[in-house]
């Protein structure tokens, strides 16, 4: 099926009509999509934060899984502290710099 205006296919008129339609609709379309996105985001936020469906048992299971997640490796921690102390001592024992180039004499 071809679009014919006045017996002939006129692409210029169709493009100009589409352009006029777009000029009238694009702002409404933009704000409609914006409001739809905001509304959907608020719905998801409401379902996940406000209307929490976790019971007390599920909350306790979650807390237990989070407590098991972090373990402090004391040996690595002590080695890291030793490295920091060694660097601090090396820095404090370094010889003084010679002439200060930034100081006006």
N, C-alpha and C positions, 0 to 999 in steps of 0.2 A: 504494500500500500504506500503510495507516495502522497505527500502533501502538495496540493495544488491551490494556488491563490489566483483567481481570475483565469483559470484554465491552464496556467503554466506553473511549473515549480519555481518558486522564488525564494532562494536561500537568504538573500539580503533581508527580506521582510521578516522571515522567521527568526533570524539572528537578532534583528533589532527588537522584535517582540519579546524574545527571551531576555535580552538585555534590560528592557524596561521592567519586565517581571522580576528579574534579579534585583534591580535597584529598589523596588518596592518591598521585597521580601527578606533581603539578606540581614537586616538589623533584627527583625523579628525572629528569624531563624537562629541567629547568633545568641540572642538573649534566651530563646526557648531552650537551646542546647545547654547554655550556661546554667539556667535554673534547673533543668533536668539533671545535670551533673551534680549540682549542689544538693538537690533533693535526694538523689540516690546515695550520695556520700553521707548525708545526715541519717538516712535509713540504715545504712551499714553501721555507722557509728552507734546509733541507738540500739541496734540488735546486739552488737558486740560489747558495748560498755554499760549502757543503762539497764537493759533487760538481760541480765546475766542469768543463764540457765544452769549454772553449776550448783550442785548441791554440796553439802558440807563434806561428804566423803570424797567427791572429786577434787575439791579444793585441797584437802589434806594430801591426796595422792600427788597433786601438782607441787605442793610445798616439799614433800619428801623427795621428789625427783630433782628439784632445784638444790636441795641441801647436798645431795650426793655429787653434784656437778663440779664443785670446786674443792681441790685438794692442794694444800701447800707442800711443795717439795722443799724441805728444810735444808737439805744438802746444797741444792742449787742456789737457794737464797743466801746461805752463808758464803758460798763461793763468789756470788755477785757482790756481796758486801766487802769481801776481801779485795776484789778487783777495784772497787770504788776507793777503799782506803789506800791501796797501793798507788793509785793514780793521784790521790790527794797528796800523799807524801812526795811522790815524784815531782809534782807541780810546786810544792813548797820548797823542795831542795834544789830546784833548778837555779842555775847561776843568774845573777842579775843581768839585765840587758845592758849593752854598751851605751852609746850615746842615744839620747832621746831625740829623734828627728822632728818631732812635733812641738818640741819646747823651743821657744824663742830665747836665744842666748844674747 
